């Protein structure tokens, strides 16, 4: 292994530039929530248009 001099230590960059697992998981969860909200909104619009709402009494 090549030994690195102290002057060259400032030029070393580390870390990852790719998307990590927790970020992907959070994005998937946001998409799932938006999808479920869309289903609920669409179902509500359909029920209102068909006049098939449950009575409140």
Phi and psi in radians as a Rosetta constraint file:
Dihedral C 1 N 2 CA 2 C 2 CIRCULARHARMONIC -1.418 0.35
Dihedral N 2 CA 2 C 2 N 3 CIRCULARHARMONIC 2.323 0.35
Dihedral C 2 N 3 CA 3 C 3 CIRCULARHARMONIC -1.410 0.35
Dihedral N 3 CA 3 C 3 N 4 CIRCULARHARMONIC 2.367 0.35
Dihedral C 3 N 4 CA 4 C 4 CIRCULARHARMONIC -1.725 0.35
Dihedral N 4 CA 4 C 4 N 5 CIRCULARHARMONIC 2.285 0.35
Dihedral C 4 N 5 CA 5 C 5 CIRCULARHARMONIC -1.333 0.35
Dihedral N 5 CA 5 C 5 N 6 CIRCULARHARMONIC 2.759 0.35
Dihedral C 5 N 6 CA 6 C 6 CIRCULARHARMONIC -1.058 0.35
Dihedral N 6 CA 6 C 6 N 7 CIRCULARHARMONIC -0.561 0.35
Dihedral C 6 N 7 CA 7 C 7 CIRCULARHARMONIC -1.182 0.35
Dihedral N 7 CA 7 C 7 N 8 CIRCULARHARMONIC -0.497 0.35
Dihedral C 7 N 8 CA 8 C 8 CIRCULARHARMONIC -1.547 0.35
Dihedral N 8 CA 8 C 8 N 9 CIRCULARHARMONIC -0.136 0.35
Dihedral C 8 N 9 CA 9 C 9 CIRCULARHARMONIC -1.174 0.35
Dihedral N 9 CA 9 C 9 N 10 CIRCULARHARMONIC -0.432 0.35
Dihedral C 9 N 10 CA 10 C 10 CIRCULARHARMONIC -1.250 0.35
Dihedral N 10 CA 10 C 10 N 11 CIRCULARHARMONIC -0.346 0.35
Dihedral C 10 N 11 CA 11 C 11 CIRCULARHARMONIC -1.613 0.35
Dihedral N 11 CA 11 C 11 N 12 CIRCULARHARMONIC 0.046 0.35
Dihedral C 11 N 12 CA 12 C 12 CIRCULARHARMONIC -1.502 0.35
Dihedral N 12 CA 12 C 12 N 13 CIRCULARHARMONIC 2.241 0.35
Dihedral C 12 N 13 CA 13 C 13 CIRCULARHARMONIC -2.017 0.35
Dihedral N 13 CA 13 C 13 N 14 CIRCULARHARMONIC 2.452 0.35
Dihedral C 13 N 14 CA 14 C 14 CIRCULARHARMONIC -2.290 0.35
Dihedral N 14 CA 14 C 14 N 15 CIRCULARHARMONIC 3.099 0.35
Dihedral C 14 N 15 CA 15 C 15 CIRCULARHARMONIC 1.749 0.35
Dihedral N 15 CA 15 C 15 N 16 CIRCULARHARMONIC -3.120 0.35
Dihedral C 15 N 16 CA 16 C 16 CIRCULARHARMONIC -2.016 0.35
Dihedral N 16 CA 16 C 16 N 17 CIRCULARHARMONIC 2.564 0.35
Dihedral C 16 N 17 CA 17 C 17 CIRCULARHARMONIC -1.892 0.35
Dihedral N 17 CA 17 C 17 N 18 CIRCULARHARMONIC 0.026 0.35
Dihedral C 17 N 18 CA 18 C 18 CIRCULARHARMONIC -1.632 0.35
Dihedral N 18 CA 18 C 18 N 19 CIRCULARHARMONIC 2.937 0.35
Dihedral C 18 N 19 CA 19 C 19 CIRCULARHARMONIC -1.394 0.35
Dihedral N 19 CA 19 C 19 N 20 CIRCULARHARMONIC 2.292 0.35
Dihedral C 19 N 20 CA 20 C 20 CIRCULARHARMONIC -1.509 0.35
Dihedral N 20 CA 20 C 20 N 21 CIRCULARHARMONIC 2.947 0.35
Dihedral C 20 N 21 CA 21 C 21 CIRCULARHARMONIC -1.026 0.35
Dihedral N 21 CA 21 C 21 N 22 CIRCULARHARMONIC -0.831 0.35
Dihedral C 21 N 22 CA 22 C 22 CIRCULARHARMONIC -1.087 0.35
Dihedral N 22 CA 22 C 22 N 23 CIRCULARHARMONIC -0.573 0.35
Dihedral C 22 N 23 CA 23 C 23 CIRCULARHARMONIC -1.190 0.35
Dihedral N 23 CA 23 C 23 N 24 CIRCULARHARMONIC -0.743 0.35
Dihedral C 23 N 24 CA 24 C 24 CIRCULARHARMONIC -1.099 0.35
Dihedral N 24 CA 24 C 24 N 25 CIRCULARHARMONIC -0.753 0.35
Dihedral C 24 N 25 CA 25 C 25 CIRCULARHARMONIC -1.074 0.35
Dihedral N 25 CA 25 C 25 N 26 CIRCULARHARMONIC -0.728 0.35
Dihedral C 25 N 26 CA 26 C 26 CIRCULARHARMONIC -1.123 0.35
Dihedral N 26 CA 26 C 26 N 27 CIRCULARHARMONIC -0.731 0.35
Dihedral C 26 N 27 CA 27 C 27 CIRCULARHARMONIC -1.116 0.35
Dihedral N 27 CA 27 C 27 N 28 CIRCULARHARMONIC -0.710 0.35
Dihedral C 27 N 28 CA 28 C 28 CIRCULARHARMONIC -1.113 0.35
Dihedral N 28 CA 28 C 28 N 29 CIRCULARHARMONIC -0.711 0.35
Dihedral C 28 N 29 CA 29 C 29 CIRCULARHARMONIC -1.138 0.35
Dihedral N 29 CA 29 C 29 N 30 CIRCULARHARMONIC -0.667 0.35
Dihedral C 29 N 30 CA 30 C 30 CIRCULARHARMONIC -1.118 0.35
Dihedral N 30 CA 30 C 30 N 31 CIRCULARHARMONIC -0.745 0.35
Dihedral C 30 N 31 CA 31 C 31 CIRCULARHARMONIC -1.105 0.35
Dihedral N 31 CA 31 C 31 N 32 CIRCULARHARMONIC -0.697 0.35
Dihedral C 31 N 32 CA 32 C 32 CIRCULARHARMONIC -1.105 0.35
Dihedral N 32 CA 32 C 32 N 33 CIRCULARHARMONIC -0.735 0.35
Dihedral C 32 N 33 CA 33 C 33 CIRCULARHARMONIC -1.123 0.35
Dihedral N 33 CA 33 C 33 N 34 CIRCULARHARMONIC -0.751 0.35
Dihedral C 33 N 34 CA 34 C 34 CIRCULARHARMONIC -1.129 0.35
Dihedral N 34 CA 34 C 34 N 35 CIRCULARHARMONIC -0.656 0.35
Dihedral C 34 N 35 CA 35 C 35 CIRCULARHARMONIC -1.137 0.35
Dihedral N 35 CA 35 C 35 N 36 CIRCULARHARMONIC -0.796 0.35
Dihedral C 35 N 36 CA 36 C 36 CIRCULARHARMONIC -1.112 0.35
Dihedral N 36 CA 36 C 36 N 37 CIRCULARHARMONIC -0.666 0.35
Dihedral C 36 N 37 CA 37 C 37 CIRCULARHARMONIC -1.131 0.35
Dihedral N 37 CA 37 C 37 N 38 CIRCULARHARMONIC -0.662 0.35
Dihedral C 37 N 38 CA 38 C 38 CIRCULARHARMONIC -1.119 0.35
Dihedral N 38 CA 38 C 38 N 39 CIRCULARHARMONIC -0.735 0.35
Dihedral C 38 N 39 CA 39 C 39 CIRCULARHARMONIC -1.076 0.35
Dihedral N 39 CA 39 C 39 N 40 CIRCULARHARMONIC -0.765 0.35
Dihedral C 39 N 40 CA 40 C 40 CIRCULARHARMONIC -1.143 0.35
Dihedral N 40 CA 40 C 40 N 41 CIRCULARHARMONIC -0.751 0.35
Dihedral C 40 N 41 CA 41 C 41 CIRCULARHARMONIC -1.126 0.35
Dihedral N 41 CA 41 C 41 N 42 CIRCULARHARMONIC -0.773 0.35
Dihedral C 41 N 42 CA 42 C 42 CIRCULARHARMONIC -1.109 0.35
Dihedral N 42 CA 42 C 42 N 43 CIRCULARHARMONIC -0.702 0.35
Dihedral C 42 N 43 CA 43 C 43 CIRCULARHARMONIC -1.129 0.35
Dihedral N 43 CA 43 C 43 N 44 CIRCULARHARMONIC -0.718 0.35
Dihedral C 43 N 44 CA 44 C 44 CIRCULARHARMONIC -1.118 0.35
Dihedral N 44 CA 44 C 44 N 45 CIRCULARHARMONIC -0.730 0.35
Dihedral C 44 N 45 CA 45 C 45 CIRCULARHARMONIC -1.118 0.35
Dihedral N 45 CA 45 C 45 N 46 CIRCULARHARMONIC -0.731 0.35
Dihedral C 45 N 46 CA 46 C 46 CIRCULARHARMONIC -1.124 0.35
Dihedral N 46 CA 46 C 46 N 47 CIRCULARHARMONIC -0.755 0.35
Dihedral C 46 N 47 CA 47 C 47 CIRCULARHARMONIC -1.162 0.35
Dihedral N 47 CA 47 C 47 N 48 CIRCULARHARMONIC -0.631 0.35
Dihedral C 47 N 48 CA 48 C 48 CIRCULARHARMONIC -1.172 0.35
Dihedral N 48 CA 48 C 48 N 49 CIRCULARHARMONIC -0.753 0.35
Dihedral C 48 N 49 CA 49 C 49 CIRCULARHARMONIC -1.197 0.35
Dihedral N 49 CA 49 C 49 N 50 CIRCULARHARMONIC -0.550 0.35
Dihedral C 49 N 50 CA 50 C 50 CIRCULARHARMONIC -1.547 0.35
Dihedral N 50 CA 50 C 50 N 51 CIRCULARHARMONIC -0.037 0.35
Dihedral C 50 N 51 CA 51 C 51 CIRCULARHARMONIC 0.978 0.35
Dihedral N 51 CA 51 C 51 N 52 CIRCULARHARMONIC 0.776 0.35
Dihedral C 51 N 52 CA 52 C 52 CIRCULARHARMONIC -2.031 0.35
Dihedral N 52 CA 52 C 52 N 53 CIRCULARHARMONIC 0.800 0.35
Dihedral C 52 N 53 CA 53 C 53 CIRCULARHARMONIC -1.480 0.35
Dihedral N 53 CA 53 C 53 N 54 CIRCULARHARMONIC 2.606 0.35
Dihedral C 53 N 54 CA 54 C 54 CIRCULARHARMONIC -1.310 0.35
Dihedral N 54 CA 54 C 54 N 55 CIRCULARHARMONIC 2.441 0.35
Dihedral C 54 N 55 CA 55 C 55 CIRCULARHARMONIC -1.227 0.35
Dihedral N 55 CA 55 C 55 N 56 CIRCULARHARMONIC 2.612 0.35
Dihedral C 55 N 56 CA 56 C 56 CIRCULARHARMONIC -1.486 0.35
Dihedral N 56 CA 56 C 56 N 57 CIRCULARHARMONIC -0.144 0.35
